Structures are given as C-alpha cells and as structure tokens.
Amino acid sequence: MQRPNRRQWPRHEKKAQVQFTASLRDGYVVSWVSNFSRGGICLTHPSPLEKGRNVLIRLTMDLAGLSRDVRAKVKWCVPARAGGYAIGLEYEQPQHWTRYE
C-alpha cells in the first residue's frame, strides 16, 4: 500500500555538496545533499545535529538558481544506511525559485 504524500512541495533528488554552520564562530562544514524542496533539505553528514538546532546553509547556484545563505532548523536526525546521519532541515522561509518547477 502506498503512503499518501504529506509534503507541501515536491522533493527533488540531487547529489551535491553544500556548506552549513550551526555557529559562525565555528565556521562552515561540508555536507552532502540527498534531496531538497522549497520547504527544506535533507543532508547526509558524519556527525548528528540535535533536533531544534538552528543552522545557516550556503545553497549553491546549482540548487537554488543563485547562491545564497538560508536559515533553517533541524527537524529530524537519524542514522543513515551508508553511515553518518541523515538530517532533515526546514527552511525558516520557503524558497522561491522556478528552476525546478
């Protein structure tokens, strides 16, 4: 049985690198994108992030149509099948682009 899609925006599968930081004092770290939408992004990273943590993601031109920094919050973090952690981040504000519509 197929589960209903509860998502507000369609997901786009994409393998790309992005940078994010939970603290500008600590600097940016590199992570891998699994998929993304107007409302959020799923990253794979070696270290977990706690639910509710605020981060700043540096989206690339390839993902967003132009490079920009986007504020997001960790919605979930679970062990990934291939190692590390899958981290679901919800953008503070939905992104508006037409590249993937």
Buried (B, 14 or more C-beta within 10 A) or exposed (E): EEEEEEEEBEBBEBEEEBBBBBEEEEEBBEBBBBBBBBBBBBBBBEEBBEEEBEBBBBBBEEBBBEEBEBEBBBEEBEEBEEEBBBBBBBBEEEBEEEEBE
